[in-house]
Amino acid sequence: MSTRPLLQPRPSRRISARIGGILAAGAGLLLAALFLLLRPIQPGVSPTDEGQYYFSPSQDNLFVTPQNWLPSYPGAKVKAGETVTIQGVAYIPHFDLEIEGTLIVLLDATLYVSQQSLRVLKGGRLINHGEIVAQTVDNAGQISNSLTANMDVHTFLARAGAEVENLRGGSFKAHRLILEGGAFQNYGTCEVKDTFDNRGAFQEVSGSEFILRESVQTIP
C-alpha cells in the first residue's frame, strides 16, 4: 500500500503581504530607536521630554537648520517652560533670540549672536558653561556665567530686577558698555573696554577682578 506525502498548505498572497508589512514596520521602528540611541545626547537631556530641545551641529552650524535639532527646531524664542541646550558651535546670524524659558550653553560649546541681540526676558534663564559671543545682551531675567565660561559682548544692558552671576573662573567682557540696572555679582573677571554705568547693585566678591579701560582693580 503506497502512501502519499501530506501536502503542506501554502499561505495566501494576502497573508504573506500582511506578514511582510508587519516585518517592515518593525524594522522601521528598530531603525528609529537606533537613531535616537546612537545620536549623541547630553546626560540629563532626553529627546522625548516635552519642552526639551537639543542642538548638535550634524548638518551645519546654523541655529535655524532643522536637521541640527532634536526632536525639532524650537524657533527664535525659547518659550516659558522650555529648555534649549546647545552643544558644539551655533550661529544666529540675522535675528534676535528671546529667552523666556531656559537656554543652556554646554562646556566647550559656543553660541554666536553676531549681528543681533540675545534677549533674556523676565522669568528667563541663560546658563553659560562655554562661550557666548554677541553684539548685544539685554537681560531682564537671570544669567549665570559659570566656571571657565566666557561671555564676550559689545553691549550689555541689565534691566531693573535682572540678575547676573559671574562665577569664579568666569570671564565677562563688554567692549563698549555695561549698563547695570539690576544685581551683578562678580566672583570672576569682569572687563569693560569703554563705559561702565552702574545704576543697580554691582557686587565684587573677594578674589574677583574688575578691569575698566585697562585699569585693573583686584578685590582682596
Protein Blocks (a to p, Z undefined) as FASTA:
>chain_A
ZZdddddddddfklmmmmmmmmmmmmmmmmmmmmmmmpccdehiafkbghiacdddfkbm
cfklmklpcfbdebjcdcehiacddehjdddfkbccddfbbcdddehiacddfklccddd
ehiacddfbbcddfbdcdfbdcdddehiacddfbdcddehiacdddehiacddfkbccdf
bdcddfbbcddfkbccdfbdcdddehiacdeehiacddZZ
